[in-house]
Amino acid sequence: MLRIKELCKAKGLKLQDLGARMGMPQPTVSVLANGKLKPSYDTLLKLAAALDVRVGELFDDWTDGEIVCPHCGGRISVEVKKGGE
């Protein structure tokens, strides 16, 4: 499950604000935040950028360097490189 609501609350954002940052309508963001729509990879990137977090931090079960795929439930290793390294 994604931590959209938790991250928005921590950053003082409403879902409408998040949608504006992402260029996405608030109802769509709400559906994502409520777990009723599985995000594409591009949407995950937009969410992470809009919330100023790493993609992995969007997930409930984030452990540094690993996430669980919301589609298949498999574990995925994540390596974050800064500045196009």
N, C-alpha and C positions, 0 to 999 in steps of 0.2 A: 504494500500500500504506500502511496505517496504521502509525504508530509507537507503538502501545500498549505493547508490551514495553519498548521503549527508554525511553519516558517514565516507565513504572512503575519501572524500574530506577533512573533518575535521581532519582526522588522517594522511593525506598526502599519502594515498595509491591509487594505480591504481587497477582496477578490476583484473588484472593479478596477482598482489601481493596478493590480497585477496584470489584468487583461490589457489595460492601456499600455503598460510597459512592453507587453508581448505583441501588441497589435492584434489582439484576439478578443472577441466579444465576451463580456462577463458571464453570460449563460454557459458558454463553452468551458470557461475556466472553472465555473461552479461544478459542472459535470465531471471534469477531471479531478477536482478537489474531493468530490464525493465518491470517487472510485468507480464511476459508472461508465467511464471511457478510458481505454488503455492508450496512453500517449505514444506517438511515433518518436523515433530517435530525435528528429528535428524539433519536435515539441519539447522533449526533455531538455535539449540544448537551450531553447528559448526560455523555459522555466528557470533553469539554473542561472542563466544570464540575468533575467529579470529579478531574481531573488538574491543575486550575487553570492551564489554557493556553487560548490562542485556538483556535478551531476549525481554522483553517488549519495550526496547528502540529502537528496530529494526522497530517498527511500527509508522506510521505517527500520529496516534491518541492516542499515549501513554499518559496515565495519571497514576500517581504512583499507582501501584497495580491493574491495569486493562488494558486489550487490547481488540481489536475487532478481532474475528477469521477471517482469510482471506478466509476461506472456506464457512462458513455459515452466517457470519456477526453478530453473537451473541457476547455479552460481556463476557469476561472471567476474573475472578479475578486471580491475579498472586501473589504468595507469594514467595519471594526470600530468601532462607536460605544460609548462608555462611558457608563454611567449613563442610558440611555434617551434619549440625544441624538437 
